[in-house]
Amino acid sequence: MTSNQHPGARWQSDALAASAQREGRDRQTILRLAAMAGHLKEDLVAARRAALVDVLADGRPHLREALWEAAAAQLDRDCWGERPEEALWRDLKALRAGGLRIAYSRRPGIEGYYLAFPPLERGRSHAQERIDSTHLAGIRKMTIAQKNRQAFAAAAFALQQKRLLLAREHPEWRSEEVDAAARRLVYGRHEVP
């Protein structure tokens, strides 16, 4: 018996809803989702990996302990075994092999595993591809000096915008504090003088 929180139950519900609404998915995709949902209900490792995907899909970083707890809560039992560190490492390795870009942030205040990019994106339109190829062709024609000017102008713009936002969010800060925080946020640890 699986609970409504179990990834298999949620994925099956999604497959049924997609089938009923025909949400732009083709029949084969709906069938694959339904088959995977059945597999998740039977295979603890697959269900645990699906739970990790569901947790990481929120876009926020998660410490490993939080991932352990969230997956266990979704599966209504301890699913990590005697060596949870190794199990998590194997699961993340398998998910990465499947194409998910899972990264780890060590930045203070935002430590943890997160999806570096959304795992599933809508396909790009042909118009967007034409714009991108036109833009890339223009960049390729630029000299190195022109490319550098454009890059530095973009960095200066980002820094200026970050200064304005921080000054508005923290009116009590002196201009030096705003500038230092903006530089740290825009340039990271390797600050440009």
C-alpha positions as CSV (number, residue, x, y, z in Angstrom):
1,M,0.0,0.0,0.0
2,T,1.4,3.4,-0.9
3,S,0.4,6.7,0.6
4,N,-0.6,9.7,-1.4
5,Q,2.8,11.2,-0.7
6,H,4.6,8.3,-2.3
7,P,6.2,9.3,-5.6
8,G,4.6,6.3,-7.4
9,A,1.1,7.5,-6.3
10,R,1.8,11.1,-7.4
11,W,3.4,10.1,-10.7
12,Q,0.4,7.8,-11.4
13,S,-2.0,10.6,-10.6
14,D,0.0,12.9,-13.0
15,A,-0.2,10.3,-15.7
16,L,-4.0,9.9,-15.3
17,A,-4.5,13.6,-15.3
18,A,-2.3,14.1,-18.4
19,S,-4.2,11.4,-20.2
20,A,-7.5,12.9,-19.3
21,Q,-6.5,16.5,-20.3
22,R,-4.0,15.6,-23.0
23,E,-1.6,18.3,-21.7
24,G,0.5,18.5,-24.8
25,R,2.0,15.1,-24.0
26,D,1.9,12.4,-26.6
27,R,0.4,9.0,-25.9
28,Q,3.8,7.3,-25.6
29,T,5.0,9.8,-22.9
30,I,1.8,9.3,-20.9
31,L,2.2,5.5,-21.1
32,R,5.9,5.8,-20.0
33,L,4.9,7.9,-17.0
34,A,2.3,5.4,-16.0
35,A,4.7,2.5,-16.4
36,M,7.3,4.4,-14.3
37,A,4.7,5.1,-11.6
38,G,4.1,1.3,-11.3
39,H,7.8,0.7,-11.1
40,L,8.2,3.3,-8.4
41,K,5.6,1.5,-6.3
42,E,7.6,-1.7,-6.4
43,D,11.2,-0.6,-6.3
44,L,12.4,1.2,-3.2
45,V,15.6,2.6,-4.9
46,A,13.6,4.0,-7.8
47,A,11.0,5.5,-5.5
48,R,13.8,7.1,-3.4
49,R,15.3,8.6,-6.5
50,A,11.9,9.9,-7.7
51,A,11.4,11.5,-4.2
52,L,14.8,13.2,-4.6
53,V,13.8,14.6,-8.0
54,D,10.5,15.9,-6.5
55,V,12.3,17.5,-3.6
56,L,15.0,19.1,-5.7
57,A,12.5,20.4,-8.2
58,D,11.6,23.3,-5.9
59,G,14.8,25.0,-7.0
60,R,16.2,25.6,-3.5
61,P,19.3,24.0,-2.1
62,H,18.9,21.2,0.4
63,L,21.4,19.7,2.8
64,R,21.8,16.0,2.7
65,E,20.0,15.5,6.0
66,A,17.0,17.4,4.6
67,L,17.1,15.2,1.5
68,W,17.2,12.0,3.7
69,E,14.2,13.3,5.8
70,A,12.1,14.4,2.8
71,A,12.5,11.1,0.9
72,A,11.8,9.1,4.1
73,A,8.7,11.2,4.7
74,Q,7.4,10.7,1.2
75,L,8.0,6.9,1.3
76,D,6.7,6.6,4.9
77,R,9.7,4.7,6.0
78,D,13.5,4.7,6.4
79,C,14.7,4.2,2.8
80,W,18.4,4.9,3.2
81,G,19.7,1.8,4.8
82,E,22.8,1.5,7.1
83,R,24.9,3.8,5.0
84,P,22.8,6.8,3.9
85,E,25.8,8.8,2.7
86,E,26.6,6.1,0.2
87,A,23.0,5.6,-0.9
88,L,22.6,9.4,-1.5
89,W,25.9,9.4,-3.5
90,R,24.7,6.5,-5.7
91,D,21.3,8.1,-6.2
92,L,22.8,11.5,-7.2
93,K,25.2,9.8,-9.5
94,A,22.4,7.8,-11.2
95,L,20.2,11.0,-11.5
96,R,23.2,12.9,-13.0
97,A,23.7,10.0,-15.5
98,G,20.1,10.5,-16.5
99,G,20.7,14.1,-17.4
100,L,19.8,16.0,-14.3
101,R,22.3,18.7,-13.5
102,I,22.5,18.4,-9.7
103,A,25.1,20.7,-8.1
104,Y,26.2,21.5,-4.6
105,S,26.5,25.0,-3.2
106,R,28.9,25.8,-0.4
107,R,28.0,29.5,-0.3
108,P,27.1,30.6,3.3
109,G,23.4,30.7,3.8
110,I,22.6,28.7,0.7
111,E,24.5,25.4,1.2
112,G,23.2,22.2,-0.2
113,Y,22.2,20.2,-3.3
114,Y,20.1,21.9,-6.0
115,L,19.2,21.5,-9.6
116,A,21.6,23.7,-11.6
117,F,19.1,24.1,-14.3
118,P,15.4,23.0,-14.6
119,P,15.5,19.3,-15.4
120,L,12.8,19.6,-18.0
121,E,12.5,22.6,-20.3
122,R,10.0,23.3,-23.0
123,G,11.5,23.0,-26.4
124,R,12.8,26.1,-28.0
125,S,10.8,27.6,-30.8
126,H,12.2,27.8,-34.3
127,A,12.0,31.6,-34.1
128,Q,14.0,31.6,-30.9
129,E,16.6,29.4,-32.5
130,R,16.9,31.8,-35.5
131,I,17.3,34.8,-33.1
132,D,20.0,32.9,-31.2
133,S,21.8,31.9,-34.3
134,T,21.7,35.4,-35.7
135,H,22.9,36.7,-32.3
136,L,25.7,34.2,-32.2
137,A,26.7,35.1,-35.8
138,G,27.0,38.7,-34.7
139,I,29.1,37.8,-31.7
140,R,31.4,35.7,-33.9
141,K,32.0,38.7,-36.2
142,M,33.0,41.0,-33.3
143,T,36.7,41.6,-32.5
144,I,38.1,40.5,-29.1
145,A,38.1,44.2,-28.0
146,Q,34.4,44.5,-28.9
147,K,33.5,41.3,-27.1
148,N,35.4,42.5,-24.0
149,R,33.7,45.9,-24.1
150,Q,30.3,44.2,-24.3
151,A,31.2,41.8,-21.4
152,F,32.5,44.6,-19.2
153,A,29.4,46.7,-20.0
154,A,27.1,43.8,-19.0
155,A,29.1,43.4,-15.7
156,A,28.9,47.1,-15.0
157,F,25.2,47.1,-15.6
158,A,24.7,44.1,-13.3
159,L,26.7,45.8,-10.6
160,Q,24.8,49.0,-10.9
161,Q,21.4,47.2,-10.7
162,K,22.6,45.2,-7.7
163,R,23.7,48.5,-6.0
164,L,20.3,50.0,-6.6
165,L,18.4,47.0,-5.3
166,L,20.6,46.7,-2.2
167,A,20.3,50.5,-1.4
168,R,16.6,50.2,-1.6
169,E,16.4,47.0,0.5
170,H,18.9,48.4,3.1
171,P,18.5,52.2,3.4
172,E,20.5,52.1,6.7
173,W,23.7,50.9,4.9
174,R,26.4,53.3,4.0
175,S,27.4,53.5,0.3
176,E,30.6,51.6,0.9
177,E,28.6,48.7,2.4
178,V,26.2,48.7,-0.5
179,D,29.1,48.7,-3.0
180,A,31.0,45.9,-1.2
181,A,27.8,43.7,-0.9
182,A,26.9,44.4,-4.6
183,R,30.5,43.5,-5.7
184,R,30.4,40.3,-3.7
185,L,27.0,39.2,-5.1
186,V,27.9,40.1,-8.7
187,Y,31.5,39.0,-8.9
188,G,31.5,36.3,-6.2
189,R,34.7,35.6,-4.3
190,H,36.9,36.6,-7.1
191,E,36.1,40.3,-7.0
192,V,37.1,42.6,-9.7
193,P,38.8,45.7,-8.2
